[in-house]
Amino acid sequence: MGKKRVPDVYRAPFPLYCVKVDPDTGLVIVAGGGGASKTGIKNAVHFLDLQLAGEYQYSATLLHSHDTDTRATMNMAVSNGVIAAGQDGTCCLMRFKQGTQKGAHKDGNGVQQANARRRTGKGDGVGQDGVTAAGGDTSVMKDETAQISVTGLAEIQSDTNPQDPLQKVVRFSPDQSLLLTGGTDGHVRIWEFPSLKKLYDFKAHGGEIEDLDMSPGNKHLVTVGRDFACSVWSGTQLATGLNWHETMPHIPEKMYRYLACRFGRVEDQKDALRLYTVQIPHKREKKRPPCYLTRWDGKSLLPMLTGPCGTEVISCLAVSDSGTFLGLGTVTGSVAVYIAFSLQRLYYVQESHGIVVTDLAFLPDSLKGKNIKGNNEMALLSVAVDSRCQVHSVANPRYFPIWLVLFLCGLMVVGVVLFLHYLFPGFI
């Protein structure tokens, strides 16, 4: 599949950096902004209602815009009605809820909203773990509309880089009991959730942390850094370092670095687990070398298969809930979907976005009891710096019912017999 036009389901008035789907409410949540620079580009979190428009197409409606003042949300995790948003060197936690609220008003764009940002002041309490409590007058902390209300919970110092603090990744553990962050200072920080008691704070990589993920049961924490390392941790102790070159020994070690890591289920195998990593070239060359996907056994953490995934530099990775599909975005705006078992490409749109794809999210099989995928085998949301949100889908293959196949075969046999009888009257 080459270049083709994928329609936008939503276009924000600011660059988009993250997208998540909340399975409890059925909301699609996108966030981003222009940052602290005085360009007039706002910073906000948008809540979207995604609906099927026919069997295969989608439409999205903006339900609510939550202003984040001077800080853009660069990364985000969602769990049980709570958003953990990476803004500069902090992780801002917000609770959102659906329901009609009093005191809502409409702005000039017809979107009902109020000021949700509450800056740290004299009345704010800062805990020993770097947590700024959202205490005081809750009326100034709420951002309410007829559909969505957003309440600030706390702010956590998640990166302490003295030059330019920036949280680069945030995750909830699979059981939602832990909140994990990584940033440019190379530290992993882990808090209990929802108490926000800091459990661990340790130096995981010599450079920036690009990605991290935790396996079911909170057994393995995997981190990816710009120092060429992909590390597995038990608490604060390094358990092992992954080496994808075992499957590609002819490639020099320092030619590639890890970009992303994700755990995923194995369809129809309840106890099986896989880990997927993306490796990208460390240096840009005139003749672009391919990027690589590696599938690992999620328990032994041994490499199982490595395959190329194109010469466009990968920017983000997503794994479907079933573990069947892998989504990839690129710095040139392309979007691709790979089959997890074989690492073969199933879907590809070249430069679907005008610039780097910043985040991806697969739609679950159902949202609030509704079949949101329609007749599609998979549907993948993508967002980019071009402010666009798109849905990429692959239709289910159409199969003929077995009775119809048998009926047609019977008709063919009768037709052949009649034809032979016509040509050779005495043959039958």
Residue, then its C-alpha position, 0 to 999 in steps of 0.5 A: m500500500g503506497k501513498k493514499r489519503v486518510p481522512d482526519v477524524y479530528r484536527a486540534p488548534f495545537p500540535l498533538y503529542c499523545v493519544k489514549v483511549d479510555p475503555d471505561t468511558g469510551l473517550v478518546i483523549v488527545a493532548g499537546g500544545g505550543g509550550a511556554s513560548k508566547t506564540g498564541i498556540k494554546n496548551a490543552v487536553h481534548f476529550l473526544d467522542l469517537q463514533l462509527a460512521g458506517e461500517y468502516q469509517y469514523s467521526a469524532t466530536l469534541l466534548h471538552s477542552h481542558d486548558t493546561d496553561t503554559r505547559a504542553t502535555m508531551n506524554m500521557a497515561v490513563s487509568n481508572g479515570v485518572i490522567a498522568a500527564g508529562q508536562d516539562g519536568t513534572c507529572c500532573l495527575m488529573r481526574f476526569k468524570q462524565g456527567t452534567q455539572k452546574g456552573a458550566h459556560k461556553d467560550g467563543n468557540g462553543v466549547q464549554q470550559a473553565n480554568a482548570r489550572r491551579r498554580t503552586g502558591k502559598g496554600d499548596g503543600v509539597g510533600q517529601d516525595g516531590v508531590t504537590a498536593a491539590g488541596g485548598d479551594t477545589s472550586v478553582m481546580k475544576d474544569e467543568t462542562a455539561q459532559i466532562s469535569v476535570t479535577g487536579l489531583a497532584e503534581i509530581q517532580s518526575d525529572t530533575n535535569p538541571q539543564d532542561p527537565l523533561q519527563k519523556v515517558v509515563r506508565f501505569s503498571p498493568d494492575q494500576s498499583l504503580l505509577l512509573t516515569g522516566g526522563t532526560d536525567g536518566h532516572v526511573r521513578i516509581w510511586e505507589f498509586p493512588s497514594l503517590k508514595k515514592l518507592y524507587d528513584f534510581k539511575a537507570h541509563g547514562g542518557e535520556i530514558e526513551d521508553l519503559d514498560m512493566s510486565p503483568g504481575n509487575k515482575h519485569l520492568v524494561t527500560v530503554g535509553r539513548d545509551f544503546a541499552c535496553s535493561v530489565w530491572s528487579g526493584t532497583q537492581l539490574a537483572t539483565g541487559l537485552n541484546w537483539h544482536e543475537t538474532m542479527p550478529h552481522i550488524p555492528e553493536k553501536m550502529y543501532r540504538y533502542l527506541a521503544c519497548r512494549f509487552g503484549r499478550v499472545e492471542d489464544q495463549k492465556d499464559a504466554l507473553r511477548l516483549y517487542t522492541v524497536q531499533i533505529p539507526h544511531k546515525r543518519e546516513k545517505k543510504r538509509p539503513p532499515c529499522y528493526l522490530t524484535r520479538w522476545d519471549g516475555k518470560s525468559l526475555l530471549p530474542m525470538l525473531t527480528g525483522p526489518c520495518g522499513t527505512e523511515v526512522i520509527s518514532c513510536l510503537a503501539v501493541s493492540d490489546s489482543g497482542t495481534f498487531l503492532g503499530l508503528g509511526t515514523v518521523t516522516g509521518s507514515v503509519a504502518v501496522y505489522i502482524a505480531f507473530s510474523l513481523q510482516r507488514l499488514y498495512y502502510v500509508q506513506e506520509s499520512h501525516g505531514i510531519v512526525v507521528t508522535d503517538l499511536a493507540f489501538l481501539p479496543d474491541s468494544l467501548k462501553g459495550k459497543n462494537i467500535k471497530g465495526n467490520n474492521e479487523m483492527a483500527l489504529l489512532s494516530v496523532a502528529v505535530d501537524s495537529r491531526c488525529q486519524v484512524h487507520s483501519v483494516a477491514n475484516p476479510r469477507y468469507f462465503p458461508i460454507w453452505l453457499v460454497l457447497f451449493l455452488c460446487g453442486l451447481m458446477v457438478v450438475g452443469v458439467v454433467l449436463f454439458l457433457h451430456y449435450l456434447f456426447p449424448g450417449f456418454i451418460 
